[in-house]
Every structure is written in structure tokens, then in C-alpha cells.
Amino acid sequence: MKNVKLALALILPLGLAMPAAAQNVTVTTDNGGTMSKDRDCIRGNGASNCETTTTATTANGQSATKNRLRTTDAGGTTTTVSGQGPNGQSGSKTRKITVSN
């Protein structure tokens, strides 16, 4: 459990790190599992698109993935989160926040 907390402590700040640059980090746990996070943002012309992919893999090869795509422009922000579990189950949800004057 201590290793998972350490891995999360290293990975979670990546979401708050410097904008507009591709970033990635992978942490290997004591039992041979891995946790990785990739982040890429493109900004320009009053809009931004940021995608974050997080993958956790056990030492036995089972993995779960979460993908978040956030698009922001003058009209608001749309966030889509999708994921796939270790047994192939999947799901997604989308949320839109609209800006009006």
C-alpha cells in the first residue's frame, strides 16, 4: 500500500504541471506492476485541447486505462472521460460547461 501511495504522489501532480507541453511519467512498484500517466495539451487561437491517459498494470499483466479529453474554447469546456477495466469492461461520460454573458 505504501508503494501505491508513493506512485500516486508522483503521478497526481502531473495533472497540475506546466501547460502546453507533452509530459509522461511511469512508476514501477515493488511487486513489478506499473502506473503511467501521459499528458499532452495543444493551445492556440483561443482554444485548448488537453488529453490525459493513465494506465495501471499489475505484475500479472492485467491493466486498466482511463482517458480524459478536455476541450475549451470561447463557448465553454467539454470533458470526456472513458476507461477500460482489466476484464475488458468499458464506460465513458461527457460533461459540457457552457459560458454565456
QUIRAKA-V992588 format. One record per run of one state. SS is the DSSP state (H for helix, E for strand, L for the rest). FROM is the first residue (numbers start at 1). LEN is the number of residues. If there is no record, write none. Layout:
ss | from | len
SS | FROM | LEN
SS | FROM | LEN
//
This chain:
ss | from | len
L | 1 | 1
H | 2 | 15
L | 17 | 6
E | 23 | 6
L | 29 | 5
E | 34 | 11
L | 45 | 2
E | 47 | 11
L | 58 | 5
E | 63 | 11
L | 74 | 2
E | 76 | 9
L | 85 | 5
E | 90 | 9
L | 99 | 3
//
